[in-house]
Amino acid sequence: MKYNTLLFDVDNTLLDFDANEEESFKSLIRDKGEIYSEELYEVYKKMNQGMWADIELGKIKVEEVLNTRFSKLMSKYGKSIDGGEWEKTYRSYLNQGVQLMPDVHEVLSKLHEKYTLYIITNGIAKTQYSRINGAGISQYFKDCFISEDIGANKPAIEFFNYVKDHIKGFNETEALIIGDSITSDIKGGNLAGIDTCWLCKEGTVNESSIAPNYEIHSLKELLQILL
């Protein structure tokens, strides 16, 4: 196999962000004395996903999302709240989210023996470091590259140029990106000239023109490709 460097996304690739997000949101709503409902959570998710999509497109900054998403959400229900304070409470729960995706330790321990592994992730540095360390997977990785530290978000070429510049002897043709997001991980890899492996979540369909080099439906399938 031509690869020697593996670049892993975190959320919904190694750590189950969906589970963490739902539990953290429930805890936030409980703490603030509001009534949780599936409808409230679905409204939040749709709005939040739209805002993060705009971040990927460079339309808005991360800070705007963090400072306004909860105030915008509750305004839909006729309530005025301190969005920054809600974000602080939500973040305290999110930082503790260490739910793993299936087979993570088995896959990483085997790959770690033959490849050099790195993390490439969007997100808030404190949150991502807390979750990575708390989940007990940091020992597999030589370094972590997080968008807040870099000052650019995947799929921006600036993010990947930073990664290239900070891995000694990096060679695009010998690296593989593994991630669940077509618009972030796979598009970013295509822009950077790095091969990609898409971890396709059940029920997800790639309706874009963005094409990965490989498609898997579980991390274990990655072992079949690489080992």
Secondary structure, 3 states (H helix, E strand, C coil): CCCCEEEECCECCCECHHHHHHHHHHHHHHHCCCCCCHHHHHHHHHHHHHHHHHHHCCCCCHHHHHHHHHHHHHHCCCCCCCHHHHHHHHHHHHCCCCCECCCHHHHHHHHHCCCEEEEEECCCHHHHHHHHHHCCCHHHCCEEEEHHHHCCCCCCHHHHHHHHHCCCCCCHHHEEEEECCHHHHHHHHHHHCCEEEEECCCCCCCCCCCCCCEEECCCHHHHHHHC
